[in-house]
Amino acid sequence: MKPQKGQLLIIQKYFNTSSDSTEVIAEAGNDTGNSFLGSFIVKIKKIGIFRFNDGLLIRRIK
């Protein structure tokens, strides 16, 4: 699924990418519009799969 606005802002803080090249695999939390409170896993084309928790990049999964 496409990232929500808060998720996209967090992703763009770490990677210079657009919503077209990102796909959210799993999420648990709330999107406030300015950030995302909770965890989500995102796949970024040609970069990898990453886990975010409360606005922070936790680790690269693959």
C-alpha positions, 0 to 999 in steps of 0.5 A: 500500500502507498505510504500515508502522509506522516510515513512519507515525511519520515521516509523522506527524512532519511531517503530522498525518494517519492511516494511512487518508489515506496510501498508500506508492507506492514504498519501498526499505529496512527498517522497524525499527518506530521508524523507516524506514531507506531511501527511500519515496514517499508520497501523502497525500490532499488534501496531495500526494506526498512523498519521504522518505529516512532519516526526513527529508522530502526534497521535495514531488514533486507 
